Amino acid sequence: MNNRRNFLKNAALATAGMAFVPSILTARPNDQKVRLGFIGVGLRGREHVRNSILFPQVEINAICDIDPAAVAKAQKMLRDAGRKEAVVYSKNERDFENMVKREDLDGIIIATPWEWHVPMAVSTMKAGKYAGVEVSATVTLQESWDLVNAYEKTGSHCMILENVCYRRDVMAALNMVRQGLFGELTHLECGYEHDLREVKFNDGKSAYGGGVEFGQKGFSEAKWRTQHSIDRNGDIYPTHGLGPVAQMININRGNQFQYLVSMATKPLGLHKYIVDHGGADHPNAKVKFKLGDVVQTMVKCANGETILITHDTNSPRPYSLGFKVQGTNGLWMDEGDQIYIEKKSPKAHQWEKDGDYMKKYDHPLWTKFEKNAQGAGHGGMDYFVMQEFVMAIQEKRSPAIDVYDAAAWSAISPLSEESIKKGSAPIQIPDFTRGKWKTNKPIFGLEV
């Protein structure tokens, strides 16, 4: 993620932006020890290790990974920070099942290939520990139910580690929504528009680019992520965009996804990349990719809003999550940092820059913990994800982004695949809360 909100770092929170500052904000952080384990300490897993070290109350007692090089790098991070080395579990792919049984662990962070997320999270919950699972949390619809059922059976919480919910401009926009700046919301747009060709292919030695290898010959995410583009056609990575807008319209807490319709373009980008960088005779030029270069999904919500989600990772393009928040009084778009509020914007029918609004509505989390977040990954967002996971454990409560969010946001992926297979047919989205959404109250950005 880019850090395009640096100009806000010294902004003071205006009186209007303090309307819902919760008292719990003044209580954080505390000194109660939180004992963490990590399953997967590759590039993303080590980022979580690095961010957890920012919290003096966190102890890192165990790590699990079958890659000796990744384990060695994680241990060095601990030593360099003056921490003791962690106990290692690396015998085989199922050794995590032994790690989760440790009595000196309160929570476990899971940063592994997608197909391992649910087995590892369920194992963690069955062991009575908090699970923090990377995005997307699930691959199949059944896996979303598996997460929910494990929580409801064990009472052990699961947090999807969706960091974009904590992006500074997004949280300011959430503040604007809750204070009625846009009026009643009618439509939202979001997505994941990110050129991942140098993530899906590399030279087998470095993580980003330099070749057209994947699978066993690839390195890092190219080892596993590319296969999803071969096997699947749908929005295979929905939560970065969907999570933030779901919070704005209170999904699972007064509102609910009802059904979706998805459509995909033809798949050309990945094949072209292989030919351009490896030649038409390269063996991978014969690979057939299912994933359309652009996949768009429209979601209808119980309270009448629509959401348009775009997945675009196979084409040359600048990075964007394509946020648009639209209501009866106006709208905001993150592309171009633009906003228009009827009767407030200087010129009718013309955009204005959103800088003043971002300062006025800057979220209390950012104004209070901005200095703490400096140096954390993804422009500081990763600090807030780890803070919420740690505080939920300390306070023995549900995380603000909970298992029902993990299930519903991630389920868009297999349901979009189903819609495309059926000729862009409408597909019902299950109610993972089993009706509790009608009485659940919003908690994200309020009691966090």
N, C-alpha and C positions, 0 to 999 in steps of 0.2 A: 504494500500500500504506500502511496506517496503521502508526504506530510505537508499538505498544502495549506495547513492552518497555523503555521508557525507565527504569523503576524498577530495571532490572538494570545500569544503566551503571556503578555503583560496586561491583558485587558481586564478591567474591573467588571464585576457582575452588576448590572443595573438592577434597580429595585424590582422591576417587572420580572426579571429573570429569577427572582428568589421566591416565587410564589409557593413552590412546593419543596423547599429544602427540608429534608427529613431530619429529625433529631438524631437518628442513628449515624448520620455523617460525622457528628462531633465525637462519636465513640470509637472511631477507627484510627489507626490500627491498634490492637492490643498485644500483649506480650505472651499470651498463651501459646505454647508450642504446638505446631502442626507438623506432623511427621508424614512426609510424602515419599512415594515411590514413582518411578517412571518406567513405562513400557514403551520402548522405542526411543532411542537417543541418536537418531540421525539428525539431519539439518534442522528439522522443525522441533524434534524432541529436545535437542540441545538448546534451542532458543527458550523453551520452557524452563529448562534447568537454569539458564542464565537469568531469566526473569524471576524465578523463585528465590535465587540468591539475594535479590534485592530486599527480601523480607527477612529480617533477622530472626523472627519467630519460627521460620520454616527450617526443619531438619530434613535432609535428604538421606534416607537410610538404605534405599535399594534401587537398583536399576536393572532393566531386563532388555537385552538385545542380542541377537545372534551374530552381529557384526563386530569382531574384536576391535577394529579400528574405531568404530563409533563409541564403543565402551571406553577405550583408552582416551579419546578426546573428552568425553564427559567427565571421566575421573580427573583429568588434568584441569578442567574448569573448576572442579571442586577444590583441588589442591591450591590452585592459583588464588582462589577466593578465601583461603585459610580454613576451608571446611575439611572434615574427614572424608576419606573415600567411602563410597557406598558399597554395600554387598552386591555382588553381581550374579545375575541369573542368565545364563547363556548356553545351557546344555543343548536345547533344541527349541523348536517353535512353540512347544507347549510349556516351557519352563515358567512362563508367567503364572501358570496355575499354582506353582509352588510359591512364588513371590507373594501373591495376594493373601496367602494364609498367614503371613507374618503378623505378629501381634504388635509390632512397633510401627505400624502404618495406619494413618487415619484416612488418607486419600491417595488415589493413584491417577496420574496423568497418562493418557493413552495417545500416542502420536505415531501410528503405524499405518501401513496400507489399509485402504478403506474396508476391505473384506474381513479384516481382523477386528474392527472397532467394536462390533456388537458382541462377539464371543468374549473379548477381553473385558468389556464393560459389564456384561452380565456376570462373569466370573468375579469381578471386583465387588459388585453389589451383593452377590450371594455370600461373599466373605465378610459382609457387614461394613464395607468401606465406601466412601464417596468416590465416584468415578467422574473424571474429567476427560471427555472424549473429543478428539479433534473433528473437524468438519470434512465432509458430511458425516453425520453420525451413523447413518445406515445406508445400505445399498438397495435392499429389497423392502417391499411393504411388510412382509412378515417380520423382518428385523426391527422395524419401528414398533410393531406390537410386542416383540420380544423384550425391547427395552422397557416399555410401559409395564408389561406384566411382571418383569423382574423387580421393578421398583414397588409395584403395588403388593407384591408377595413378600418382599424383604424389608421394605421401608427404607432402604438405602438409596441415597439420592444420586442422580446422574446429571451432570451439567455439560451441555454442548459448549465447546470453547469458541464460540462465535465472536471474534474480536471486533468485527465491524460495527456491532451494536454500540461499541464504545468509541467510535470515531468521533472526533470533536465536533465537526460540523453536523454530523448526523444527530448527535445528542442535543445540539442547539436546535436543530429542526424539530426534534421530539419535544423540546421545551416550547417551541412556537406552536406546535400542534395542541399541546395540552393547555396552553393559554389562549387558544381560540383565534390565533392570528389568521389562519387560513379559512376560518369558518368551519362548516361541517365537511369532512373529507369525502371525496367522491371517487378519486382515482389515484393510484400510485404506480410508479414505474421503478424498476430496479434491475439488477442483473450481475453478470460476471463477464465483462468484455475485456479480455486480457490475452495478448499474444503469448501462448504457451508452447509455441513450436520448439523453442530451445529448452523447454522443460521436458517435453515429451520425447525429444531426441537429443542425444549427446554423443561424445566420443568414447563413452565407457570409462572415462577417467575423471572428468569434471562434471559438475552437476548441470551446467547450463551451456548447451550448444557444443560446437566444435565437431559435430558429426551427425549421423543419421541412425544411430543404433538405439535399440530399446530392448526390453525384455532381459534375457540373460546376458546380452552383450552391452546393455545400458548400465547407467550408474544413477543412484539415488531414485528420484521419482520415475525416471524413464524405465526403471526395472518393472514397475507395476502399473503406473498411471496410464500409460499409452494404451495398454490392452483394453481399457474401458472404451477408448475411442474406436477400437476395432469391433468390439462386441455389442456396443450399445448405441442407440440413437434416441436421445432425449436430453433434458437439462440435467447433466450428470454432476453439477456442482452449484446448487441453487442457494445455499444458505447465506453467503456473504451479502447478497442483495436483499434476500427475502427477510432475514432476521430483523434488520432495522425497521423495515416498513410494517412488519407484523406487530412490532411493539407499538407503532404509531396508531394502529387501529385495533389494538387490544385483542389480538388473536389468542384464543384459549382463555381469555379473561374478559368476557362480555361480548365476544365476537368469534367467528369461526370460519375457516375455509369450507366452502360447500362443494364446488366442482371446478375442473379445469379443462382447458382445450389447448393442445400443443401442435405445433407445426415446425418442420425442419426443412432447411434448404438441402441441396445436393452436397455431397462430401467431396470437396476438391482440394482444400488447403493443405492437408497433411501429405497427400501424394505429391503435390507440386513441390512442397518443401524438400522431400526426399530426392526428387529428380533434380531440383536446382542445386542441392548441396552434396548429393552423392552420385548423381548421374542416373540416366534412364536404365542402365544395366545393373544397378545395385540391387541385391536380392530384396531389399525392403520396398523397392518400387513396385513389386508384385503384390504387396499387401493390400487387401480390400478393407477400407474403413467404413463403418456404418454411420458414425457420428456426423450429422450435418454441420456445415461450417457455422451456421447461425440457427439456433433453436429458440423459438418464442412460445411462451406459455401464458395464457390468460386465465386468471383465477377469479371466481366470483365468491364473494363473502356473504355471510348471513345478514349483515347489516347493510348490504347493498353496494359496498365498494367493489371496484375491480382493481386487479393488480396485473401488470404486464411485466413478465420476467424474461430477460434476454440472456442466452448463453452463447458466447462468441469467443472461442479460444484457438481457432485453427487458421486465423487470417492475420495478415500484417495490420496492426492497428495500435494506437495509443491506448493506455490503460484507462478504464472507466468502469464504475459500478452503475452509472446511468440513473441516479436517483432523480425522481420527480415526485413531489408531494403536492397534490392539487385538491382545492376545496372551493366552497361557494364564495369565498372572499379573495382568492388568489392562489398563487403557487410558487414553489421553489424548485430549482434544478441545480444539481451540483456541477454539471457540465457548464463551464463559463461562469460559475458562481453567481447565478442570476435569480432574482426574485421579483415578483410583481404582486402588490397588494392593492386592490381596488380602493380608491379614495385616500390612499396613503402614499403610493408611489408618485414621484414628482410629475410624470407625464403619463397620460392615459394610453393604454395599449403599447407601452414601451417598458422593456426590462430595465431594472436598476441593479447595480452590483449589491451583493448581499453582505458586504463587510460590516456595516453598521448593525445590521440585524444579528450577525454572528456574535458581535461584542455584547449587545444588549441581552441576548438570550443564551449566552454561554452557560453551559450546564454546571450546577454546583459541584459535581464530581470533579470536573476539570479545573475549576477555579480553586478548589481546595487541595487537590492532589497533583497539580500540574508539575511541581518540582520533583515529586516522587517518581512521576512517570518519565521524566527525562532519561534517556538512555535505554528505555525499554523498547522492544521490537515494534515494528509497524507504527512508527510515529507516536509511541506511548500507549497505543491501544492494548498491547499485550499486558501492560502493567495492571490495567483495570480488570482484565479477565482473570489474572492470577489473584489479584486482591479479592475479587468476589468469591473465587473458589476457596481461598484460605479463610475468609471471614465466615462463609457458610459453615465450614467445618468447625471453626472456633465457637460459633453461636448455635451450632447444632440445629440448623434450619435448612429449608429448601434454598438452593441457589436461585438468583433472580432470573436466570435462564435455565429452565428445568427440563425434566425428562419428556414432558409433553411437548415442549418446544422442539426438543431434539427429534422427536418422532414426527411431528407435523411438518416442520420445515424440510427435513430430509426426505420425507415421503413424496414430495413433489417430483423427485427424480424418477423413481419407478413408475409413478402415475403418468408422468409426461411421456415416458416410453410407451406405456400402454395406449395412450391417446394417439400417438403417431402411428403405432401398429394398426390401429383401427380406423385409419383415415381421418385423423384429427377429430375423433369422436369425443363428446363430453364424458369425463370420468369423475365419478363421485370421490370425494376426499373423506376418509373415515374421520369420525370424531374420537380421537384418542383419549379425550378426557371423560368419555362416557357420560356426557351431559353436564359435567361440572363447569364447563365454560360459561354456562348461563348465570352462575352465581360467583365464580372466581373473580377476584378483584385484581387490577393491574398492580404489579410490584416492581417492574424494572425501572430503574432510575428514580424510584421513590424510596422503598426500603430495600437497599442493596447490600 
